[in-house]
Structure formats: C-alpha cells, structure tokens
Amino acid sequence: MKAKIFVTLKKGVLDPQGKTIQKALGSLGFKNIDDVRAGKYFEVNIKNGAKKKAEAEVKKMCERLLANTVIEDYTFKIEK
Amino acid sequence: MKAKIFVTLKKGVLDPQGKTIQKALGSLGFKNIDDVRAGKYFEVNIKNGAKKKAEAEVKKMCERLLANTVIEDYTFKIEK
C-alpha cells in the first residue's frame, strides 16, 4: 500500500522559499503569478495491512515526524 | 487558478533523504515500512487565464525552474 503525504505551511505562516521561487519565476518571464507556496511530499510504502490501519499509522507518522504541526498542515491519500 | 505541482526523484535515483526518514520512522516504532521517497510540493496561484494556457505555463515552469528533469519527474493538477 502506498501513502502519498503532502505537508504544507499553514495559512498565515510566512513562506520565504515560496516567495523566492515566485520572484525567480517572475524574472524568467512568468508574470501572471499571484502566490507560490512551497511544501514537502512523501511517498511511503507500507507492507500489507488493512487500509484503515494504514491510515491510522500514517496519521501518527505525520504527527510524530513528518510534519511540524505547530506551523504545518498535512494531508494524505492511501493507494493500493 | 491553482496549480498543485509534485516533484519526485526518478525511479532508480538514490534518495538519501527518504532513507533517513525511513530509518527515523523505524526507530519510532513504525516497522512495516518498505520504502520512503521524499519529494517537493508547490502550490502556484495563476491569475485568470484559460486552463489550457495555464497547463502550458506550468509545464514550462517545471521544465525551467521547479524540477531538475535529469533526475526528477514532475506531475501537476490545475484546479479552479
């Protein structure tokens, strides 16, 4: 089973990396960009097990290691 | 319009960051993990414009700045 995990900064948290990318895109000629936010993406392969159990495990992984829940949000999808 | 962009290392490219996360998860007690791959995630807000045009723009952004296409793959979704 494969979990796709997206970690993003919460709304209102400054994102200097995103701002830098936005400026770089602007200087490359992409002018019609409002905002860029940078985040992290993880693919975790989980050995067998039921989908419900995998969901609970991935939630724990995010809370304990993958996301800093003070400033970051996370979402994930479990796929076969 | 919002583009969600995922950049991942190509298959076969070593991913030390992923391996480190896998070990860290293992030491936290998550033992039934096969593999972890780390990637990047970007949200780009594009001002107005048609969806087709936005798709072409985002593809160019990925090729020119967001992904290193020698070692990375990218996928994206355009949302309203």
N, CA and C atoms of all chains as a GROMACS GRO file, in nm:
protein
  480
    1MET      N    1   0.084  -0.119   0.000
    1MET     CA    2   0.000   0.000   0.000
    1MET      C    3   0.089   0.125   0.000
    2LYS      N    4   0.049   0.225  -0.077
    2LYS     CA    5   0.133   0.344  -0.086
    2LYS      C    6   0.060   0.466  -0.029
    3ALA      N    7   0.125   0.537   0.062
    3ALA     CA    8   0.067   0.661   0.116
    3ALA      C    9   0.136   0.779   0.050
    4LYS      N   10   0.055   0.871  -0.004
    4LYS     CA   11   0.109   0.995  -0.058
    4LYS      C   12   0.078   1.106   0.041
    5ILE      N   13   0.182   1.168   0.092
    5ILE     CA   14   0.166   1.264   0.202
    5ILE      C   15   0.212   1.403   0.158
    6PHE      N   16   0.127   1.501   0.181
    6PHE     CA   17   0.158   1.640   0.145
    6PHE      C   18   0.168   1.723   0.271
    7VAL      N   19   0.278   1.792   0.289
    7VAL     CA   20   0.295   1.878   0.406
    7VAL      C   21   0.310   2.021   0.356
    8THR      N   22   0.223   2.109   0.405
    8THR     CA   23   0.228   2.250   0.362
    8THR      C   24   0.232   2.340   0.484
    9LEU      N   25   0.285   2.459   0.466
    9LEU     CA   26   0.281   2.558   0.574
    9LEU      C   27   0.138   2.603   0.595
   10LYS      N   28   0.101   2.628   0.721
   10LYS     CA   29  -0.033   2.677   0.749
   10LYS      C   30  -0.052   2.815   0.688
   11LYS      N   31  -0.179   2.847   0.662
   11LYS     CA   32  -0.212   2.981   0.614
   11LYS      C   33  -0.161   3.085   0.713
   12GLY      N   34  -0.103   3.192   0.664
   12GLY     CA   35  -0.057   3.297   0.752
   12GLY      C   36   0.087   3.280   0.796
   13VAL      N   37   0.143   3.160   0.776
   13VAL     CA   38   0.284   3.140   0.808
   13VAL      C   39   0.368   3.186   0.689
   14LEU      N   40   0.465   3.273   0.716
   14LEU     CA   41   0.548   3.326   0.607
   14LEU      C   42   0.623   3.214   0.537
   15ASP      N   43   0.634   3.226   0.404
   15ASP     CA   44   0.698   3.121   0.325
   15ASP      C   45   0.806   3.184   0.238
   16PRO      N   46   0.925   3.209   0.295
   16PRO     CA   47   1.030   3.275   0.217
   16PRO      C   48   1.074   3.193   0.096
   17GLN      N   49   1.071   3.059   0.108
   17GLN     CA   50   1.109   2.976  -0.006
   17GLN      C   51   1.011   2.999  -0.122
   18GLY      N   52   0.883   3.000  -0.089
   18GLY     CA   53   0.781   3.025  -0.191
   18GLY      C   54   0.799   3.160  -0.256
   19LYS      N   55   0.826   3.262  -0.172
   19LYS     CA   56   0.844   3.398  -0.224
   19LYS      C   57   0.964   3.404  -0.320
   20THR      N   58   1.071   3.334  -0.283
   20THR     CA   59   1.191   3.334  -0.367
   20THR      C   60   1.161   3.267  -0.501
   21ILE      N   61   1.088   3.156  -0.497
   21ILE     CA   62   1.051   3.087  -0.621
   21ILE      C   63   0.964   3.178  -0.707
   22GLN      N   64   0.872   3.250  -0.641
   22GLN     CA   65   0.783   3.342  -0.714
   22GLN      C   66   0.865   3.448  -0.788
   23LYS      N   67   0.964   3.505  -0.716
   23LYS     CA   68   1.049   3.607  -0.778
   23LYS      C   69   1.128   3.548  -0.895
   24ALA      N   70   1.181   3.426  -0.874
   24ALA     CA   71   1.261   3.362  -0.979
   24ALA      C   72   1.174   3.336  -1.102
   25LEU      N   73   1.050   3.290  -1.079
   25LEU     CA   74   0.959   3.267  -1.192
   25LEU      C   75   0.929   3.399  -1.262
   26GLY      N   76   0.911   3.505  -1.182
   26GLY     CA   77   0.885   3.638  -1.240
   26GLY      C   78   1.000   3.680  -1.330
   27SER      N   79   1.123   3.659  -1.284
   27SER     CA   80   1.238   3.703  -1.363
   27SER      C   81   1.259   3.613  -1.486
   28LEU      N   82   1.195   3.496  -1.487
   28LEU     CA   83   1.200   3.410  -1.606
   28LEU      C   84   1.088   3.445  -1.704
   29GLY      N   85   1.005   3.541  -1.667
   29GLY     CA   86   0.902   3.586  -1.760
   29GLY      C   87   0.761   3.540  -1.727
   30PHE      N   88   0.746   3.464  -1.618
   30PHE     CA   89   0.611   3.423  -1.577
   30PHE      C   90   0.554   3.531  -1.486
   31LYS      N   91   0.479   3.623  -1.549
   31LYS     CA   92   0.439   3.743  -1.475
   31LYS      C   93   0.303   3.728  -1.408
   32ASN      N   94   0.218   3.639  -1.458
   32ASN     CA   95   0.082   3.633  -1.404
   32ASN      C   96   0.068   3.532  -1.290
   33ILE      N   97   0.160   3.544  -1.194
   33ILE     CA   98   0.154   3.456  -1.077
   33ILE      C   99   0.123   3.538  -0.953
   34ASP      N  100   0.025   3.494  -0.879
   34ASP     CA  101  -0.020   3.561  -0.758
   34ASP      C  102   0.066   3.525  -0.638
   35ASP      N  103   0.087   3.395  -0.624
   35ASP     CA  104   0.144   3.345  -0.499
   35ASP      C  105   0.202   3.206  -0.523
   36VAL      N  106   0.313   3.176  -0.455
   36VAL     CA  107   0.370   3.042  -0.460
   36VAL      C  108   0.391   2.994  -0.316
   37ARG      N  109   0.349   2.874  -0.287
   37ARG     CA  110   0.375   2.816  -0.155
   37ARG      C  111   0.455   2.688  -0.177
   38ALA      N  112   0.560   2.670  -0.098
   38ALA     CA  113   0.643   2.551  -0.113
   38ALA      C  114   0.611   2.454   0.000
   39GLY      N  115   0.609   2.327  -0.031
   39GLY     CA  116   0.581   2.227   0.072
   39GLY      C  117   0.664   2.102   0.048
   40LYS      N  118   0.628   1.996   0.119
   40LYS     CA  119   0.701   1.871   0.106
   40LYS      C  120   0.607   1.760   0.065
   41TYR      N  121   0.663   1.661   0.001
   41TYR     CA  122   0.583   1.550  -0.049
   41TYR      C  123   0.657   1.420  -0.017
   42PHE      N  124   0.587   1.325   0.040
   42PHE     CA  125   0.649   1.196   0.073
   42PHE      C  126   0.566   1.081   0.018
   43GLU      N  127   0.633   0.980  -0.031
   43GLU     CA  128   0.565   0.856  -0.067
   43GLU      C  129   0.615   0.747   0.027
   44VAL      N  130   0.525   0.688   0.102
   44VAL     CA  131   0.563   0.584   0.198
   44VAL      C  132   0.497   0.453   0.158
   45ASN      N  133   0.578   0.351   0.133
   45ASN     CA  134   0.525   0.217   0.103
   45ASN      C  135   0.506   0.139   0.231
   46ILE      N  136   0.382   0.096   0.255
   46ILE     CA  137   0.353   0.022   0.377
   46ILE      C  138   0.327  -0.123   0.341
   47LYS      N  139   0.393  -0.213   0.414
   47LYS     CA  140   0.377  -0.356   0.385
   47LYS      C  141   0.239  -0.403   0.426
   48ASN      N  142   0.175  -0.474   0.338
   48ASN     CA  143   0.040  -0.531   0.358
   48ASN      C  144  -0.045  -0.454   0.459
   49GLY      N  145  -0.126  -0.520   0.539
   49GLY     CA  146  -0.210  -0.450   0.637
   49GLY      C  147  -0.335  -0.391   0.575
   50ALA      N  148  -0.434  -0.364   0.657
   50ALA     CA  149  -0.562  -0.309   0.609
   50ALA      C  150  -0.552  -0.159   0.587
   51LYS      N  151  -0.641  -0.106   0.504
   51LYS     CA  152  -0.636   0.036   0.470
   51LYS      C  153  -0.659   0.123   0.593
   52LYS      N  154  -0.758   0.084   0.675
   52LYS     CA  155  -0.790   0.162   0.796
   52LYS      C  156  -0.669   0.172   0.888
   53LYS      N  157  -0.602   0.057   0.904
   53LYS     CA  158  -0.486   0.054   0.993
   53LYS      C  159  -0.374   0.142   0.935
   54ALA      N  160  -0.357   0.134   0.803
   54ALA     CA  161  -0.254   0.215   0.737
   54ALA      C  162  -0.284   0.363   0.758
   55GLU      N  163  -0.410   0.402   0.747
   55GLU     CA  164  -0.448   0.542   0.767
   55GLU      C  165  -0.409   0.591   0.906
   56ALA      N  166  -0.439   0.507   1.006
   56ALA     CA  167  -0.406   0.544   1.144
   56ALA      C  168  -0.255   0.557   1.161
   57GLU      N  169  -0.181   0.464   1.100
   57GLU     CA  170  -0.033   0.467   1.109
   57GLU      C  171   0.023   0.593   1.045
   58VAL      N  172  -0.027   0.625   0.925
   58VAL     CA  173   0.027   0.741   0.853
   58VAL      C  174  -0.002   0.868   0.931
   59LYS      N  175  -0.121   0.875   0.992
   59LYS     CA  176  -0.155   0.992   1.072
   59LYS      C  177  -0.052   1.008   1.185
   60LYS      N  178  -0.021   0.897   1.251
   60LYS     CA  179   0.078   0.901   1.360
   60LYS      C  180   0.215   0.945   1.308
   61MET      N  181   0.255   0.891   1.191
   61MET     CA  182   0.385   0.928   1.132
   61MET      C  183   0.392   1.079   1.110
   62CYS      N  184   0.282   1.135   1.057
   62CYS     CA  185   0.280   1.279   1.028
   62CYS      C  186   0.292   1.358   1.157
   63GLU      N  187   0.215   1.319   1.257
   63GLU     CA  188   0.214   1.393   1.384
   63GLU      C  189   0.350   1.386   1.454
   64ARG      N  190   0.415   1.269   1.443
   64ARG     CA  191   0.537   1.249   1.520
   64ARG      C  192   0.664   1.289   1.448
   65LEU      N  193   0.665   1.279   1.314
   65LEU     CA  194   0.791   1.305   1.245
   65LEU      C  195   0.779   1.393   1.120
   66LEU      N  196   0.682   1.361   1.034
   66LEU     CA  197   0.687   1.422   0.900
   66LEU      C  198   0.644   1.568   0.897
   67ALA      N  199   0.551   1.606   0.985
   67ALA     CA  200   0.506   1.745   0.986
   67ALA      C  201   0.530   1.809   1.121
   68ASN      N  202   0.561   1.937   1.120
   68ASN     CA  203   0.566   2.014   1.243
   68ASN      C  204   0.429   2.080   1.256
   69THR      N  205   0.343   2.021   1.338
   69THR     CA  206   0.202   2.062   1.338
   69THR      C  207   0.180   2.201   1.399
   70VAL      N  208   0.284   2.261   1.454
   70VAL     CA  209   0.270   2.399   1.502
   70VAL      C  210   0.255   2.494   1.382
   71ILE      N  211   0.333   2.468   1.278
   71ILE     CA  212   0.331   2.561   1.164
   71ILE      C  213   0.289   2.493   1.033
   72GLU      N  214   0.272   2.360   1.036
   72GLU     CA  215   0.242   2.291   0.910
   72GLU      C  216   0.112   2.210   0.917
   73ASP      N  217   0.045   2.203   0.804
   73ASP     CA  218  -0.069   2.113   0.787
   73ASP      C  219  -0.025   1.994   0.704
   74TYR      N  220  -0.096   1.883   0.720
   74TYR     CA  221  -0.066   1.769   0.633
   74TYR      C  222  -0.196   1.707   0.583
   75THR      N  223  -0.187   1.651   0.463
   75THR     CA  224  -0.296   1.569   0.412
   75THR      C  225  -0.232   1.445   0.350
   76PHE      N  226  -0.308   1.338   0.338
   76PHE     CA  227  -0.252   1.220   0.272
   76PHE      C  228  -0.362   1.139   0.205
   77LYS      N  229  -0.317   1.059   0.110
   77LYS     CA  230  -0.404   0.965   0.040
   77LYS      C  231  -0.340   0.828   0.048
   78ILE      N  232  -0.421   0.725   0.070
   78ILE     CA  233  -0.368   0.589   0.070
   78ILE      C  234  -0.411   0.524  -0.061
   79GLU      N  235  -0.313   0.468  -0.132
   79GLU     CA  236  -0.345   0.399  -0.258
   79GLU      C  237  -0.297   0.255  -0.254
   80LYS      N  238  -0.359   0.173  -0.333
   80LYS     CA  239  -0.319   0.030  -0.337
   80LYS      C  240  -0.186   0.015  -0.409
   81MET      N  241  -0.668   3.056  -1.052
   81MET     CA  242  -0.647   2.915  -1.077
   81MET      C  243  -0.526   2.867  -0.997
   82LYS      N  244  -0.538   2.748  -0.941
   82LYS     CA  245  -0.428   2.700  -0.856
   82LYS      C  246  -0.366   2.575  -0.918
   83ALA      N  247  -0.234   2.575  -0.932
   83ALA     CA  248  -0.164   2.456  -0.981
   83ALA      C  249  -0.098   2.386  -0.863
   84LYS      N  250  -0.123   2.256  -0.850
   84LYS     CA  251  -0.056   2.177  -0.749
   84LYS      C  252   0.050   2.092  -0.819
   85ILE      N  253   0.174   2.115  -0.784
   85ILE     CA  254   0.286   2.053  -0.856
   85ILE      C  255   0.364   1.959  -0.764
   86PHE      N  256   0.387   1.839  -0.811
   86PHE     CA  257   0.461   1.740  -0.733
   86PHE      C  258   0.590   1.707  -0.807
   87VAL      N  259   0.702   1.719  -0.738
   87VAL     CA  260   0.831   1.685  -0.798
   87VAL      C  261   0.891   1.569  -0.720
   88THR      N  262   0.920   1.461  -0.789
   88THR     CA  263   0.977   1.343  -0.723
   88THR      C  264   1.105   1.300  -0.794
   89LEU      N  265   1.192   1.233  -0.722
   89LEU     CA  266   1.311   1.177  -0.785
   89LEU      C  267   1.269   1.064  -0.878
   90LYS      N  268   1.338   1.050  -0.991
   90LYS     CA  269   1.309   0.941  -1.082
   90LYS      C  270   1.340   0.807  -1.017
   91LYS      N  271   1.271   0.704  -1.065
   91LYS     CA  272   1.300   0.568  -1.020
   91LYS      C  273   1.446   0.538  -1.043
   92GLY      N  274   1.510   0.475  -0.946
   92GLY     CA  275   1.650   0.438  -0.964
   92GLY      C  276   1.747   0.543  -0.914
   93VAL      N  277   1.699   0.666  -0.892
   93VAL     CA  278   1.786   0.768  -0.836
   93VAL      C  279   1.788   0.752  -0.684
   94LEU      N  280   1.906   0.744  -0.626
   94LEU     CA  281   1.919   0.726  -0.481
   94LEU      C  282   1.853   0.842  -0.407
   95ASP      N  283   1.787   0.812  -0.296
   95ASP     CA  284   1.716   0.914  -0.220
   95ASP      C  285   1.759   0.906  -0.073
   96PRO      N  286   1.875   0.967  -0.040
   96PRO     CA  287   1.924   0.958   0.097
   96PRO      C  288   1.828   1.020   0.198
   97GLN      N  289   1.758   1.128   0.158
   97GLN     CA  290   1.663   1.190   0.250
   97GLN      C  291   1.552   1.091   0.286
   98GLY      N  292   1.500   1.024   0.183
   98GLY     CA  293   1.397   0.923   0.205
   98GLY      C  294   1.446   0.811   0.295
   99LYS      N  295   1.568   0.764   0.270
   99LYS     CA  296   1.624   0.655   0.350
   99LYS      C  297   1.638   0.697   0.497
  100THR      N  298   1.681   0.822   0.518
  100THR     CA  299   1.696   0.872   0.654
  100THR      C  300   1.561   0.877   0.726
  101ILE      N  301   1.458   0.925   0.653
  101ILE     CA  302   1.324   0.931   0.711
  101ILE      C  303   1.275   0.790   0.744
  102GLN      N  304   1.305   0.696   0.653
  102GLN     CA  305   1.264   0.558   0.677
  102GLN      C  306   1.326   0.503   0.806
  103LYS      N  307   1.457   0.530   0.823
  103LYS     CA  308   1.525   0.484   0.945
  103LYS      C  309   1.466   0.550   1.068
  104ALA      N  310   1.438   0.682   1.058
  104ALA     CA  311   1.382   0.754   1.172
  104ALA      C  312   1.245   0.698   1.208
  105LEU      N  313   1.164   0.670   1.107
  105LEU     CA  314   1.031   0.612   1.133
  105LEU      C  315   1.048   0.474   1.198
  106GLY      N  316   1.144   0.397   1.148
  106GLY     CA  317   1.172   0.265   1.207
  106GLY      C  318   1.206   0.276   1.354
  107SER      N  319   1.289   0.375   1.388
  107SER     CA  320   1.331   0.388   1.528
  107SER      C  321   1.219   0.443   1.614
  108LEU      N  322   1.115   0.499   1.551
  108LEU     CA  323   0.997   0.544   1.627
  108LEU      C  324   0.895   0.431   1.642
  109GLY      N  325   0.927   0.315   1.584
  109GLY     CA  326   0.838   0.200   1.605
  109GLY      C  327   0.754   0.164   1.483
  110PHE      N  328   0.768   0.239   1.374
  110PHE     CA  329   0.694   0.205   1.251
  110PHE      C  330   0.778   0.105   1.172
  111LYS      N  331   0.752  -0.023   1.195
  111LYS     CA  332   0.841  -0.125   1.140
  111LYS      C  333   0.796  -0.177   1.003
  112ASN      N  334   0.668  -0.165   0.972
  112ASN     CA  335   0.621  -0.227   0.846
  112ASN      C  336   0.624  -0.130   0.727
  113ILE      N  337   0.740  -0.064   0.713
  113ILE     CA  338   0.758   0.028   0.601
  113ILE      C  339   0.862  -0.028   0.505
  114ASP      N  340   0.824  -0.030   0.379
  114ASP     CA  341   0.910  -0.083   0.274
  114ASP      C  342   1.011   0.019   0.226
  115ASP      N  343   0.957   0.138   0.199
  115ASP     CA  344   1.036   0.237   0.128
  115ASP      C  345   0.975   0.376   0.150
  116VAL      N  346   1.061   0.477   0.157
  116VAL     CA  347   1.013   0.615   0.166
  116VAL      C  348   1.086   0.696   0.059
  117ARG      N  349   1.011   0.774  -0.016
  117ARG     CA  350   1.072   0.865  -0.114
  117ARG      C  351   1.030   1.007  -0.078
  118ALA      N  352   1.124   1.097  -0.078
  118ALA     CA  353   1.096   1.236  -0.044
  118ALA      C  354   1.090   1.319  -0.172
  119GLY      N  355   0.998   1.412  -0.175
  119GLY     CA  356   0.985   1.498  -0.292
  119GLY      C  357   0.948   1.639  -0.252
  120LYS      N  358   0.911   1.717  -0.352
  120LYS     CA  359   0.873   1.856  -0.326
  120LYS      C  360   0.731   1.880  -0.375
  121TYR      N  361   0.668   1.977  -0.315
  121TYR     CA  362   0.530   2.009  -0.348
  121TYR      C  363   0.517   2.161  -0.357
  122PHE      N  364   0.458   2.210  -0.465
  122PHE     CA  365   0.440   2.354  -0.481
  122PHE      C  366   0.294   2.385  -0.514
  123GLU      N  367   0.245   2.493  -0.458
  123GLU     CA  368   0.114   2.545  -0.499
  123GLU      C  369   0.137   2.681  -0.564
  124VAL      N  370   0.098   2.692  -0.689
  124VAL     CA  371   0.119   2.817  -0.762
  124VAL      C  372  -0.018   2.874  -0.800
  125ASN      N  373  -0.044   2.997  -0.756
  125ASN     CA  374  -0.168   3.065  -0.793
  125ASN      C  375  -0.146   3.144  -0.920
  126ILE      N  376  -0.226   3.113  -1.023
  126ILE     CA  377  -0.210   3.182  -1.152
  126ILE      C  378  -0.329   3.273  -1.172
  127LYS      N  379  -0.299   3.398  -1.209
  127LYS     CA  380  -0.406   3.497  -1.229
  127LYS      C  381  -0.485   3.463  -1.354
  128ASN      N  382  -0.614   3.465  -1.342
  128ASN     CA  383  -0.711   3.440  -1.452
  128ASN      C  384  -0.654   3.350  -1.562
  129GLY      N  385  -0.686   3.374  -1.686
  129GLY     CA  386  -0.634   3.292  -1.796
  129GLY      C  387  -0.710   3.160  -1.811
  130ALA      N  388  -0.699   3.100  -1.929
  130ALA     CA  389  -0.769   2.975  -1.956
  130ALA      C  390  -0.692   2.857  -1.900
  131LYS      N  391  -0.762   2.746  -1.876
  131LYS     CA  392  -0.699   2.630  -1.816
  131LYS      C  393  -0.588   2.574  -1.905
  132LYS      N  394  -0.617   2.566  -2.035
  132LYS     CA  395  -0.518   2.512  -2.130
  132LYS      C  396  -0.389   2.592  -2.127
  133LYS      N  397  -0.407   2.726  -2.124
  133LYS     CA  398  -0.291   2.814  -2.122
  133LYS      C  399  -0.213   2.794  -1.992
  134ALA      N  400  -0.288   2.782  -1.881
  134ALA     CA  401  -0.224   2.761  -1.751
  134ALA      C  402  -0.144   2.632  -1.752
  135GLU      N  403  -0.198   2.528  -1.811
  135GLU     CA  404  -0.128   2.399  -1.818
  135GLU      C  405   0.006   2.413  -1.890
  136ALA      N  406   0.001   2.483  -2.003
  136ALA     CA  407   0.124   2.503  -2.081
  136ALA      C  408   0.226   2.583  -2.001
  137GLU      N  409   0.178   2.686  -1.928
  137GLU     CA  410   0.268   2.770  -1.847
  137GLU      C  411   0.333   2.688  -1.737
  138VAL      N  412   0.250   2.608  -1.667
  138VAL     CA  413   0.302   2.531  -1.554
  138VAL      C  414   0.406   2.430  -1.603
  139LYS      N  415   0.380   2.371  -1.720
  139LYS     CA  416   0.476   2.276  -1.776
  139LYS      C  417   0.611   2.346  -1.798
  140LYS      N  418   0.605   2.467  -1.853
  140LYS     CA  419   0.728   2.544  -1.876
  140LYS      C  420   0.798   2.576  -1.744
  141MET      N  421   0.719   2.617  -1.642
  141MET     CA  422   0.778   2.648  -1.511
  141MET      C  423   0.854   2.527  -1.456
  142CYS      N  424   0.792   2.409  -1.470
  142CYS     CA  425   0.856   2.287  -1.418
  142CYS      C  426   0.986   2.260  -1.490
  143GLU      N  427   0.981   2.269  -1.624
  143GLU     CA  428   1.099   2.237  -1.704
  143GLU      C  429   1.214   2.334  -1.677
  144ARG      N  430   1.176   2.462  -1.656
  144ARG     CA  431   1.280   2.565  -1.646
  144ARG      C  432   1.330   2.589  -1.505
  145LEU      N  433   1.245   2.569  -1.405
  145LEU     CA  434   1.287   2.604  -1.269
  145LEU      C  435   1.256   2.501  -1.161
  146LEU      N  436   1.132   2.452  -1.160
  146LEU     CA  437   1.088   2.377  -1.041
  146LEU      C  438   1.146   2.236  -1.032
  147ALA      N  439   1.168   2.173  -1.147
  147ALA     CA  440   1.221   2.036  -1.145
  147ALA      C  441   1.353   2.030  -1.220
  148ASN      N  442   1.443   1.945  -1.173
  148ASN     CA  443   1.564   1.914  -1.247
  148ASN      C  444   1.534   1.786  -1.325
  149THR      N  445   1.500   1.804  -1.453
  149THR     CA  446   1.446   1.690  -1.528
  149THR      C  447   1.549   1.581  -1.559
  150VAL      N  448   1.675   1.606  -1.524
  150VAL     CA  449   1.775   1.499  -1.539
  150VAL      C  450   1.748   1.388  -1.436
  151ILE      N  451   1.714   1.430  -1.314
  151ILE     CA  452   1.695   1.331  -1.208
  151ILE      C  453   1.556   1.332  -1.148
  152GLU      N  454   1.471   1.428  -1.189
  152GLU     CA  455   1.339   1.439  -1.126
  152GLU      C  456   1.225   1.430  -1.228
  153ASP      N  457   1.115   1.372  -1.181
  153ASP     CA  458   0.990   1.374  -1.257
  153ASP      C  459   0.897   1.477  -1.194
  154TYR      N  460   0.804   1.528  -1.274
  154TYR     CA  461   0.703   1.615  -1.214
  154TYR      C  462   0.565   1.579  -1.268
  155THR      N  463   0.466   1.602  -1.184
  155THR     CA  464   0.327   1.594  -1.227
  155THR      C  465   0.256   1.715  -1.168
  156PHE      N  466   0.146   1.754  -1.229
  156PHE     CA  467   0.070   1.865  -1.171
  156PHE      C  468  -0.078   1.852  -1.203
  157LYS      N  469  -0.156   1.921  -1.120
  157LYS     CA  470  -0.300   1.930  -1.140
  157LYS      C  471  -0.338   2.077  -1.137
  158ILE      N  472  -0.426   2.117  -1.228
  158ILE     CA  473  -0.476   2.255  -1.225
  158ILE      C  474  -0.616   2.253  -1.163
  159GLU      N  475  -0.637   2.337  -1.063
  159GLU     CA  476  -0.769   2.347  -1.000
  159GLU      C  477  -0.820   2.489  -1.007
  160LYS      N  478  -0.950   2.502  -1.005
  160LYS     CA  479  -1.010   2.637  -1.008
  160LYS      C  480  -0.987   2.710  -0.877
   0.00000   0.00000   0.00000
